[in-house]
């Protein structure tokens, strides 16, 4: 039985997940893990906080993106869907590669290999021609690059793959959709995806570590495309929606327990030379998968229960997500680099970094949404497209 024509809960989940991603990238400035630019005063205690969302946040976003693609696909032919998604995703990706991302790479060079840092104009010429050869030991910065926009690059590739599937095996997708409804009844909705994700992580992660480079990132593709395809197939299933509703509390309990286990494991073995026993590593592959899927299931269940409503705030935020995502990491990198030089108390510095990042995103969004020629470059629909989309159809 199909669900409602619009899933406002998925809209809210998408907005909240992307805003959590922005906070996560601010945290990357402070946590000891490697990133483009770093605070001179890292905070190891942030690591368990960062791990609270890192196992599941991006998989959830791919799932929601797959659901959004389903709502589009049911309104248009495959060719029109492909053209619409390419027009929505490709211009922002190109803008990011050649305009938004270069400052991230420039300040990464300034901080990590300052003796190789040329003036920005000279850097940009080498950036776009791939002739920089900026290296720290065997670690070299390859340009041009998409950095945080890897998500959009992957989403574009998955959309094209889905379009091919819709052209060649549409009936098979329908059968797979029905198989999900019948095969994931009751507790199987929690248990079977956890087993699948655990096996995927166990079999692929060591052979194909996550790189976010689209050519050979096979574990990440297996994980992310599976989430995207699940979102596409489950988007209009009232059966699965009700199942997530029923299982939201058990899913939350599993997510909390598995998160505590994962955070403890990574804290104990956080040193670069720490090597856990092979048997423990194998078990933790499945605990990590439990954290991934149980958290997603809990979010979908509680979202269906509490977030399935429209509001003026939601209508403002849904189109803002793409421009915010496009701009936010560059804002964080540039602001973090300069704020670190001021010597403010770290709490005040972090508050200013969060406020500055969101403020920059908001300013850019408010500016570009008013300029017709800029809207497609920031992932915004042409003016009036939303009103046309809801025009009543004739019988």
N, C-alpha and C positions, 0 to 999 in steps of 0.2 A: 504494500500500500504506500503510495507516494506521500512524502511530507509536504509541508507548506511550500509555496512557490519561493519564499524568501526565508533564509535561515539567519535571523538577526543574531542568534547566539554565535554563529560562526564569524559574523562580522565583528562582534565584540572580542571574540577570542583572537582574531587576527590583529586587531588594534592593540590589545593588551600584550600579546606576544611580541610584537614588533617594538613596543615601548620598553619591554623587559630586555630586548636585545640591545637597545641603546644604552640602558643602564649597565648591561653586561660589558659592553665595549668601554664604557667609562671605567669599570672595574679592572679591565685589562691594563689600564694605565698604571694601576697600583699593585696588582697581584704580581708575585715573582715570575710568572710565566713570561716567555718571550713574546714581544709584540713590537709594533712599529716604533713607538716611542715609549719611554718608561719614566716613572717617577724616580728621583734619586733616593727615595725612602720607601721601598716596597713594604707591603703589609701581608705577611704570610697568612695571618688569620682570616683573610678574605677568601682563601682557597675553598673551604667548605661552603661558603655562601655562593661563590661562583658555580660550584658543582650542583647547587640546588636546581638550576634550570638547564645546565649545559647538556645533560644526556637526552633531553626530550624536546627542547624548545624549537630547534630547526626542523626536526621531523614533524612536529605539530604544524609548523608553518607550511611545509610541503603538503601535508594532508589537507589543510584548509585551502591551499592554492588549487589542489586537485578538485576539491568540492566546488570552488568558484568556477573552475573550468567546466565542470559538469553543467552548472546552471547556464553558462554561455552556450555549450554544445547543444543543449536541448532546444535552443532558440534559432539555430542557424545551421547551414550546411557545413560540411567539413572544411571545404575551401575557404568559406567566409570566416570560420573559427580560426583557421591557421593565419589568415591575413590579419585578423583582428589582434591575435596574440603577438604576432611579430611586430605589428605597428605599435603595440603597447609596450613591449619589452625591449626591442632592439634599439630604438633611439636613446632611452636612458642608459642602456649598457654602453653605447658608444660615447655618450656624453661623459659617463663616469671614467672610462678608460683614458680619454684624451683631455678632460678638463677637471673633473672632481677628484680623481685618485692621485694625479701627479704630486700634489703637495704632501700626501702621505709618504710617498716614496722619497721625496726630497728630504723631509725631516727625519726619516729613518736613516738616510745616509749621513745627515748632519750629526745625528747622535751616535751611530754605530761606527762609522768610518769617517770621522770629520776631516781627516787629511785628504780624502777623495771627494770632498763636497765642493763642486764648482758653484758659481753664481747661478741663480735659478734659471735664467735665460739659457745659459750654456747647458745646465742640467736638462732642461726640457727638450732641447734639440737631441741630446743623447737618449733621453727617455723615449721619444717617439720613434727614433731610428733603431732602438735596441742596441746601441753601441756604447753603453756606459761602462760595462764590466766592473761594477762596484762589488767588491768581494771582501769578506772577512774570513780569512782562511779558505775553506772549501765552500762556505756559504755565500752564494752570489745572488744579487738582486736582479731578476730578469724583468725587463720592461719591453714594451708597455704591458701593463697588468690590470686586472680588474679588482684585486683585493677583496673587500667585503661584498662586492657585487657578483661574486661567484654564485650566490644564490639565484640571481636573475639569469645568469648564463645557464645554469643547470635547469632552471624552470623553463627557459626557452627551449632547450634541448628536449626536455621531457614533454613539452607541449607538442613539438614536432613529432616525437615518437608516438604520442597518443593519436595524433592526426593520422599517422600511417596505420595504426591499429584500427582506428575507426573506418578507414578506407578498406582495409583488407580482412578484418575479422570482427565486424560490428556484432554479428550474432554471437560470437564467442565471448565478447565482453558482456553481453546480456546474460549469457549462461553463467559467467563468472560472478556477476552481480547477484543472481539468484542463489548461487552456491555459497556466497558469503552469508546471506541471510539464513540459510538452512544449516550451514556448517559452524556458525559462530553463535549458536544458541546457548543460553545459560552461562555457566562458568567457562565454557570454551572460548567465549569472547575475550576473556583475560588470559587463559592458559595457552591457547594455541599461538596467538601472536608473540607471546613471551618466548615460547620455544623456538619459533621461527626466527625471531630477532637474535636470540642467543646462539643458535646454530650459525646464522649469518656472521655474527661477530666472531665466533670461534673459528670458522673456516676461512674467513677473508681478511680480518683486520691485520694479522701479523704479516701476511703476504702483500697486502695493499694498504699500508697506513694512509690515513686521511690526509690529503694534500690540498684539496680544493682546486686542483688543476684538472680540468675536465677530461684530458686525454687518457689518463691512467688511474683515476680515482675510483677503483672498482668497488671497494667496500662501501664507500660513500654513495655511489650510484645505486648499488643494490638496496641500501637503506632508504635513501631519499626517494628514488623512483617508486619503491614499494609503498611508501607513505603517500606519495602523490596519487598513485593508482588506486589505493584504498580510499582516499578522499573522494576521488572521482566516482568510484563505484558505490560508495555508501552515502553520498550526499543527499539523495532523495529517499532513502530507506527509512520509513517510520519504524520498521521492525528493529533495526539496529539502533536508531535513536532511543527507543524505549528500553532497549537492552543496556545502553550506556547509562540511562537514567536509573535503572534498577541496581546497577553494579557500582554506582559512583562512590558509595561509602567504602565497600571492600577494596575498590581500586585505590582510594586515597590511603587506606591503611597499608596496603602493599607498597605503594609509592613511598610513604614515609619510612617504613622499615628498610626498604631496599636502598633508599637514599642514605640513611644513616650508615648502612653497611658499606656502601660505595665510598662515602666521604671518609669514613674511618680507614678503609683500605688505602685510598690514595694519600691520606695524611701519613700513615705509617711508612709507606713506600714512596714518599715524595722526593727523596734525594735522587740526584741524577744516577748514582751508582747503585741504588737499591734494587735488588732483584728478588721478587717474590717467587716462591716455589711454583713449579709448573702446574701442579694440581690445583693450587689456590687460584692461579691465573685463569685456569679453565672454568672453575666454579664461578669466579667473578664475572666472566663473560655473560653468564645467565642472570646473575644478580643485577648487573648493569642493564640487561634487557628488560628485567622486571621493573626497574626504575623507569626506563624509557616508556614502556607501554602502559604501565599502571598509571603513571602521571598523565599521559595523554588521555586514557580512558576516564580518569577522574575529571580532568578539565572538560572533556566533552559532556560528561554526565552532569556535572554541576552547572556547566554553561547552558545546557538544554533546560535545566530546571530554573535557573535564575537570570539568564541573560537574553532570553528569546523575546526581546521587545525593542521596538524602534524608539528613537529619541532625536531631538535636534543635535545633541552632542555627537551621536553616532553618525548622523548624516554629514557632519562636518569632519569627523575624524577619519572615516573610511577613505575618502580620496586623499587625505593628508598623509596616509601611511607611506605611500611610495616616495613622494618628495622627502619626507623625513628620513626614510631609509637611505635614499640616495646621498644625502648631504651629511648625515650625522657623524660618520666615522672621520671624515676629513675635519669637521668642526672639533671633534674631540682631540684628534692628533695635534692640530695647530694650537688650540687653546691650551692643551696639556703641556706642550713644549714650552710655551712662553710663561704659563703660570708657574711652572717649576722653577723658573729663574727669579721669581719675585720673593720667595722665601716666606710665604704666608703659613700660618698654622695649617696642618694638613686637613683638618676637618673643614675649615673655611675654604681652602683651595678646592677640595672635592665638591663642596656645595656650589662654588662658582663654576666649576667645570661642568657639573650637571646642568645648572641653570643656563650657562653659556651655550652648551650643546643644544638643548631644547629651544632656547631663544633663537639661535641661528637657524635651526630647522623651521621654526615658526615664521621667522622673517622671510626666509626664502619661499616658503609655501604661500604666504600671503602676497608676495610679490609676483611669483610666476603664475599663479592661478588667475590673475587678472590680465595676463598678456597672452593673447591667443596663439602667437607663433611659438611661445615657449612651452605651452602646456604639453604637447606630445613628448618633448625632451625630458620632462619630469614625470612621465607616466600618467598624465592627466588626460581625461577624455576631452574631445572638442566641446566647446560651449554648446549647450542645448542637447548633447547626446543623452544625458540622463533623463531629460524630459521626454525625448523621443522614445526612449526605451520603455516607458511605462504607458505609452499611448494605448488606449483600448483597441483590441483587435476586433475586426468584424467577424461575424459568425460565418 
